[in-house]
Amino acid sequence: MHGVVYQPAGVFPVMCDAGGVAFESRRLPWVLAGQLIMEFQEFTIVDLAAEHAAYLKRA
């Protein structure tokens, strides 16, 4: 997650940092998220022009 990280401080939490926090982090429950960060685990590079031409032939 990307957002503002808070920490406990008395009655109300206070901001202590801003940035990305991993899903495995123990700080995650203290994040006021502004954006979800994605990580590609696996991908394939393709030729978009060839893929588009093949799509047009099928359509």
FENRA-V760945 format. One record per residue. N is the residue number from 1. RES is the residue in one letter. OMEGA is omega in radians with two decimals (999 if undefined). D_CENTER is the distance of its C-alpha to the mean C-alpha in Angstrom with 1 decimal. Layout:
[[N | RES | OMEGA | D_CENTER] [N | RES | OMEGA | D_CENTER]]
This chain:
[[1 | M | 3.06 | 5.3] [2 | H | -3.14 | 6.7] [3 | G | -3.11 | 10.2] [4 | V | -3.13 | 13.8] [5 | V | 3.13 | 15.0] [6 | Y | 3.05 | 18.4] [7 | Q | 3.14 | 21.2] [8 | P | 3.11 | 24.3] [9 | A | -3.12 | 27.3] [10 | G | -3.08 | 30.3] [11 | V | -3.08 | 30.0] [12 | F | 3.06 | 26.8] [13 | P | 3.10 | 23.6] [14 | V | 3.12 | 23.2] [15 | M | 3.13 | 20.3] [16 | C | -3.07 | 20.2] [17 | D | 3.02 | 17.1] [18 | A | 3.13 | 14.2] [19 | G | -3.11 | 11.1] [20 | G | 3.09 | 8.3] [21 | V | -3.12 | 9.1] [22 | A | 3.12 | 8.8] [23 | F | -3.12 | 9.3] [24 | E | -3.05 | 12.8] [25 | S | 3.07 | 13.6] [26 | R | 3.11 | 16.6] [27 | R | -3.05 | 15.3] [28 | L | 3.13 | 12.5] [29 | P | -3.11 | 15.2] [30 | W | -3.12 | 16.0] [31 | V | 2.94 | 12.8] [32 | L | -2.95 | 13.3] [33 | A | 3.04 | 9.7] [34 | G | -3.09 | 9.7] [35 | Q | 3.07 | 6.3] [36 | L | 3.11 | 3.3] [37 | I | -3.13 | 0.9] [38 | M | 3.08 | 3.6] [39 | E | 3.09 | 6.9] [40 | F | 3.10 | 10.2] [41 | Q | -3.08 | 12.9] [42 | E | 3.13 | 15.7] [43 | F | 3.11 | 16.7] [44 | T | 3.09 | 20.0] [45 | I | -3.11 | 21.2] [46 | V | 3.05 | 23.5] [47 | D | -3.06 | 26.1] [48 | L | 3.12 | 25.0] [49 | A | 3.11 | 28.6] [50 | A | 3.12 | 30.0] [51 | E | -3.14 | 27.5] [52 | H | 3.12 | 28.4] [53 | A | 3.11 | 32.1] [54 | A | 3.10 | 32.0] [55 | Y | -3.14 | 30.4] [56 | L | 3.10 | 33.2] [57 | K | -3.13 | 35.8] [58 | R | -3.03 | 34.6] [59 | A | 999 | 34.5]]
